[in-house]
């Protein structure tokens, strides 16, 4: 993906991150107006020993793919009625940070992005909501404004509510394992039953209240499912 394209993706992700704070508000009127996007076919988890092959076929970095698959498998146990498949998480990861590769970042063996993936200051410009610093710069290095952080582009306030450790240590939004599991929990809470197009749409539109965004995630996730089949 060209750098200019990725930059546009991240700008969109910053808007999405701001939406995360307010998306669960608005009541039934917003739900009634919600567009419904046909959900992508769910991709099954790669068979044992085939993750690298699936990574090649889909173009998803192996380390990122493992995080998405593990998160989906964990949620199948903890939220069995959710129906979130790994390819939806992968679609969001692609749109938000090119699977942790934005700005030349790479994921180390632990799954931590380096250098850190930080969005622009959420200072009210560029269509973003103004969100003054809430974490003392702990997550985003900014003591004046909040910024979206990590491979799944959480803002600090949302991370404070949904941040979950995938491995038992302190939850870290810069760790793709933690970020993927946390995003999955958030999506399951927002959408309820993601095996339906309405539930899937509600979940993704809560992540970013844009039909164009939901349609983009559906296209990407569908492509991953087809490639992994």
Helices and strands as residue ranges (DSSP letters): H 3-22, H 27-33, H 51-58, H 62-78, H 86-97, G 102-104, E 106-107, E 113-114, H 156-162, H 176-191, H 197-207, H 211-228
